Amino acid sequence: MGQSESVLILGGTGQAGTGAAALLRQWHPALPLTIAGRDIDRARRVADELGAATAATIDLRRGDLGLPADRRYSAVVAALWDDRLHGLRFAQHRGLPYLSISSGLVDIAPEVVAGAQRANAAPILVASHFCAGAVVLAALHSARRFDRIDAIRISAVLDELDTGGPAGTADLQRWSTATTAGLVRRDGVFTWVTGPDAQADVRRTDGTDLPGQSIAILDVTSLALATDAPDVRFDFAVGESVGRRRGEPASFEVRIDLEGAGPGGAPIRTSRYLVHPAGQRPMTATGIALGVERLLGLRGEAVAPGIHTPETLLDPAYAVERMAETGAYFIGAPGDS
């Protein structure tokens, strides 16, 4: 990768984009970055704060994204919804790695088909998981002591003041419009659930509950297929986080419950919370930055063209180390063993 080839971050002025760019700058000080957004002044401010970065305006309605034809890039990151897939096509035409975070389970079909039709064009990292795959990787890290996993339940609280800015709010609205059903794996079968079957209480770290429900999210499929667990569920609640209940900033908290067997077949279960006092933004930023680092070959071998998901490329132990560096930590939940 030449020094003139930079990582093109579409939506680089949003919360996810700026957070990921800051981490990439911290991890790889010489890595060139291009902060692309609709507001050039805002993009310049972000680029100037980062250093070794340039600013650009983009037009997602255009196949060339409105970028100069002579510019060269090393990867394309869609830190916003690539609604016309012009960012993906831009990457494929140039053989560049591509990462997306905003499609959600209900919107990935166009990306997957585009990737299948040009399977040898470029590596595509579908990271439209909760926090760009960070929770999946944390759960797999917790699963390392199991020889067999029978059930996984993820219970996440998103503070209503921590939805990720206008783009994140728009994503949530779009996904809820597509389906109010949840996707679970039950007895080995991926199943849509609605009504009472979809409803669930989500317990916060202080022991209080929020009304939530199962949602259609890629974490379910990634965890089920990575572990062969026959029962997987992801419950989600939007409400006041424990941090804000204490008069502090909105916090991030996800409960990870695992059941199965350890060495020798002895039954074991673990219940842990993954917490970040600064909310979901640093978690999402870490998920994106880990994906970019891996796609560029800055850690690990070169990534082959085709469709990838976070758990197929990233080492959970390393990912958890990076999360901890930003201030994330685990605490035991009632029932942990």
N, C-alpha and C positions, 0 to 999 in steps of 0.2 A: 504494500500500500504506500503510494507516494505521499509526501507530506502535503501536497496540494489537494489531496483527495480527502474530503471531510465527511463526517456523518451528518446527513441531512435530516434534521428533526422537524417534521411537519407538526405544527402546533407547538413549536418550541417556546412560545411565550406563555403557554398555559401552565397550570400547576404541575401536571405530570411531566411535561416536557422540560420545564426549567429545573425541576427536582432531579430528573435523570441526567440532564446536562451537567449539573453541579457535581453529581457523584462521578460521572465519567471524567470530569476535569480533575477531581480529587484523586481518582485511581490512576489516571493516565494523563499527566500534566501536558504532554506534547501532542495529544490527540486532537486533530483539527475538528471543529464543530461548526455547523451552519445552523443558526437559529432562524427558522422560517415561520412567518406568520403573516397575517393580513395587515398588521400595523407595523410599519418599518421602524418607527421611532421606538416603539416598545421592544422590538426585536434587537435594535441596536443597543438599547440599555442592557438587555440580558447578555448580549454578546460581549459588551464592554466589561461587564462585571466578571464574566468567565475568564476572559483573556484567551488568546489563540483561537478565537471564534469570529465568525463573520455573520452578518445579518442578511436576510433576503425576504422579499415578499413572495407569496405564492398565491396562485389561483387554482383551487382544486377542480374548477370546471374545465380546465384545459389539460390536454394530454401531456403537454410539456411542463405543466405546473406553473407556467409563466416564468420559468427560469432561463437564464442565458444558455444558449446551446453549447458554449465552450466550457462550461463548468463541469468538473469531474467530482464524483462523490464515491465514498467507500461503502455506504449503506444508507437505507431509507427507513426512518422510524415514523410511523403514523401514531403520534400521541394524541390523536383526535380521530373521529370517525371518517374514514376514507370512503365517503358515500358513493362516489362514482368509480372507485378502484383505480383512479388515475395515478395515485402514488404507487400502488402495486404494479401497474403496467409500466410505469416509469422505471421501477427497479428491474422488472423482468427484461425489458428491452435492453438494459445496460448490464445485465448479469449481476446485479447488486443484491446483497442480503436485504430482506425486508422484515420488519417487525410491526405488528399491529396489536392494539390493546382495547379497542372500543367496539368491536363487532359483537361480542357476546355470543352465547350459544345459538341464539335464534337468528343471527346475521352472518354466520361464518360460511354458509353454503357458497356464495359467490367467490369468496377467497379460495376455498378448497377446490372448487371447480376450475378457477383460473390457474391455480397451482398444478392441478392434475393435467390440464390441457397443455401446459408448457413445463412438464415435470423437470426438465433438465436446464431450465433457464436460470434459476436462482434459488437459494434457500429462503424459505418463508417460515418465520416463527409466529405461529398463531398464539398470542399471549393474552387473549381476551378473557382471562381468568380473573378472579378476585385479586386485586393488587398485582396484576400482571404476572401471576403465577407464584408469588411469594408465599401464599398460604398453602398451596399444593406442596411446595418444597419443604415448608416447615412441618407439614403433616408427615411427609415421607421421612424426614429426619427423625421424627418421633417414632416412626414405625420400624426403625432399624433393629430394635431388640426383639422383634417378633419373627418367628419362623412361619407363622400363618396368621393372616388377618381375616377375621370374619365380619367385622362391622366397623364402619367409619362414620362418625357424625361430626360435621363442622357447624358451629353456631357462631354467627358473626353479628356484631353490632356496628352499625354505621351511624355516627352522630349526624343529625339533620343539618348541622352547620359545617359538616365535613364531607360534602358530596363531590368535591373536586372542581368547583367553579362552574361556569355556564355549560361547558362541554360535558362535564360529568353529570350534571343535572339532566341535560338533554339525553344522554345515554340511558339513564335510569327511566326516563319517561318513554323512550323508544322501546326499550325492552319490555316494559310493563304493557305497552300497547300491543306488542307482538303476542304475548301470552301472559296470563295470570296463573297458569299452571306451573307446578314445580316438576322437576325431573329427579327421580330417585332411582337407585338400583335396589331392587327388592328380590331376594332369593335368586340372584343372578340375572334378573330381567330388568332392563331399563324401562321405567314405567312413568307415565305422566300422572300426577296427583293434583286433585282440586278439592275445594271445599274443606271439610273437617280433616281429611287426610293430609292436606297441605299445611294446615295450621300447626303451630308449635310455639311454646314459650322459649325465649332465648334468655338464658341466665347471665347476668353481668357478673363481673368479678367481685362486686360487693354483695352478691347473693340475691339481688332483686331481679325480677323478670320483666322482660318486654314482650308484648305480643309480636310474633313473627310468623314466617311461613317458609316452606320449602320453595326454592327458586330454581329456574332453569339456568344452570351455570356450568361452564366447562370443567370446573373443579371436580364435579361429580364423575364425569366420564374419565378425566385424567387419573383420578385416584382409584377408581374402580378397575381400570384396565392396567394400571401400573402395579397394583397389589393383588389383583384377582379377588378382592373382597366382594362377596355376594350381596352385601347390604351397605349402601352408601347414601348419605343424605347431607344436604347443605341447607341449613335454616338461616334466615336472614331477618334482621329487625332494624328498622330505622327509628332512632329515638335519642334521648339524652344519654350520652356516654357517662361512665363513672367519673372520668376526669372533670367533665363539666358539672356533674352533680356536686363535686367538691369545690367548685368555684375556680377550677383551672381550665386550661384549653381543652378542646374536644380531644378525647383519647380514642385509640384504636384497640379493640379487644376481640379476639377470636378464640373460641373454645374448641379444642381438638380432642375428641373422644375416640379411642381405639379399643377394640376387643379382639382377642384371638388367642394364639398359643405361642409359648416360648420354646426354647430348646427342650426336647423330650416330650413335648405335647402338653406341658402344664398350662392351664388357662391363665392368661394375664389380661389386664386392662390398664389403660392409662388415660388420665383426664388432665389436660394442661391448657392454660391460657397463653396465647401469644399476645403481648401487650406492647403498644407504643404510645408514650405519653403525648406525642405530637400529632397523633391521628394517622389517617391512611396515606397521606401524601408521601412521607418518607418510605413507607412500605411499597407503594406503587412505583416510586422512583427507583427503588432498589431492584424491583422485578425487571423494569425496563433496562436499567444499566447492566444488570447481569446478562440479559439476553444480547445486548449490543456487544458487550465484551466478548462473549462466546462466538457470536456470528462473525466478528472481525478476526477471530483467531488470536486474540490477545491473551486468552487463557484456553488451553486445550487445542486439539487439532482443528484443521479447517473443517467447516461444516459443509456437507454435501448438498447439492440442490435438492429441492423437494419440500414437503410439508413437515414441519416440526412443531412440537409443543415444549413448554419449559422443562418438564420432567425428563424429556428425552435428551436434552442437551446439557442440563445443569446438575452439578453435584449438590445434593441437599445440605451436606455438612458445610461446604464452602458458602452456600447461599445464606445459611443461618449465621455464619461468622460475619458476613457483610451486613446482615440485618442488625446484628448486635452492635456493630460499629456505629450505626445511625441512632442507637438508643433503644432498640427493641429488646425484649427479654421474655423469658418463660416463667410462669409461676404455676404451682400445682393447683388443681381444682379439687373440690370434694370428691372422693372416690378414687383419687390417683393412687397408684400402687408402685 
